[in-house]
């Protein structure tokens, strides 16, 4: 049975995002640990999680701080890495464009890979519930609370474990993101975007200041856009009787 009220939609969103929250827990803890070990104060690490709320960008920023990269380069790299959120936003526009501004602002702030993955599936479901934005809000708030708690845990308890990052716990976030994108590998633009971005990330890995991540993001987005335009211009294939 589909949720039929704001409250039921809200809690359904919080429930459905839980498996993705589990995958994000080690990532949040390691961010808290790395941020403080790389020069951020406990307040700075917690403030970044509270105000930025962008796991991959925060992780990249913490790593770049360790290499003494300039703030302009850090901000630019984080901006490019987060360009994928523009694609998420475009996909959500048809469903949220009629909402009042008091809804659009918090939903935009809560737009993460995980929240998008569960929200778009709910929006695309055939039932005509008028409260699907409550589902999105429930998923976003659940992920937000989890991220703050995990950052706090990393800042306070993570320092007790020497070199926690070397345990490779951040692989859990990689596995989570792979699980998120797999259902969307249904068209050539998405496939080419992922293949090109992955190849570029491997090739440019030796570059300093995490520049390879920025180049990989740009290359992946460009590959997806170009492939989509080529597909749109191609004549339709004839269908047999």
C-alpha positions, -999 to +999 in steps of 0.1 A: +000+000+000+013+034-010+015+062+016-015+085+015-008+113+040+021+138+046+031+119+077+031+085+061+050+098+031+076+114+054+083+083+073+083+061+042+110+083+027+131+081+059+126+043+059+134+038+022+167+057+024+179+037+054+200+011+033+218+040+017+224+057+051+241+025+063+266+028+034+272+064+042+280+059+079+317+049+075+322+078+050+309+103+075+330+090+103+362+090+082+354+126+070+352+137+106+385+120+114+403+133+083+390+168+086+405+173+121+437+155+113+442+178+082+439+210+102+402+217+106+390+223+141+362+202+155+338+232+151+350+237+115+344+200+106+310+200+122+301+234+106+311+222+071+289+191+075+260+213+088+262+240+061+277+223+031+262+188+034+279+174+004+299+143+013+321+139-018+330+176-019+338+177+019+360+146+015+378+162-014+382+195+005+397+177+035+422+159+012+432+190-006+437+209+027+463+182+036+482+191+004+481+229+012+460+236-019+446+271-023+410+278-012+401+290-047+412+256-062+393+237-034+361+257-041+364+252-078+370+215-076+341+210-052+319+230-076+328+209-106+323+177-087+289+188-076+277+197-111+260+163-112+234+179-088+223+201-117+213+169-136+194+157-105+176+191-102+166+190-139+150+156-134+131+168-103+118+201-118+086+186-133+076+173-099+085+203-077+080+233-099+046+240-085+057+239-049+060+272-029+094+287-023+093+275+014+094+240+001+119+244-028+147+258-007+149+230+019+144+204-008+172+219-029+195+220+002+187+183+009+195+171-026+221+144-023+229+113-044+210+091-019+180+114-015+176+118-053+179+080-058+149+073-036+129+105-043+129+101-081+117+066-078+088+077-057+080+106-080+079+083-110+056+058-093+021+058-110+000+066-079-013+102-079-004+111-043-002+149-038+023+144-009+053+130-026+074+160-016+069+149+020+086+116+010+115+135-004+117+156+027+117+126+050+146+110+030+166+142+030+162+149+067+171+113+076+203+115+055+211+150+070+208+138+106+229+107+098+257+129+083+258+152+113+260+123+138+286+105+118+308+136+115+305+141+152+314+105+159+344+109+136+356+141+152+353+128+188+358+090+187+376+086+154+408+103+167+411+073+191+419+050+162+452+058+146+451+062+108+415+051+106+414+060+069+439+033+060+413+007+069+396+015+036+362+021+053+354+048+027+349+020+002+314+016+017+305+050+001+319+039-032+298+007-031+267+028-022+272+052-051+277+023-075+244+008-063+227+042-068+238+046-105+233+010-116+196+013-121+201+043-144+225+025-168+196+022-193+208+046-220+240+054-239+246+089-226+247+077-190+269+047-198+294+069-217+294+095-190+304+069-164+329+051-186+347+083-196+347+098-161+361+065-147+388+063-173+398+099-168+399+095-131+424+066-134+445+084-160+447+116-141+451+101-106+488+111-103+480+148-107+484+170-075+456+187-056+430+161-067+429+178-101+421+144-116+387+144-099+378+178-114+389+167-149+371+134-146+338+151-137+341+176-166+350+148-190+321+126-178+295+154-181+308+164-216+307+128-228+271+124-216+259+156-232+276+149-265+263+114-266+228+126-259+229+152-286+242+126-311+214+102-301+188+130-305+200+138-340+202+102-352+173+091-374+149+066-357+156+030-365+129+013-387+108-012-369+098-045-383+062-056-387 
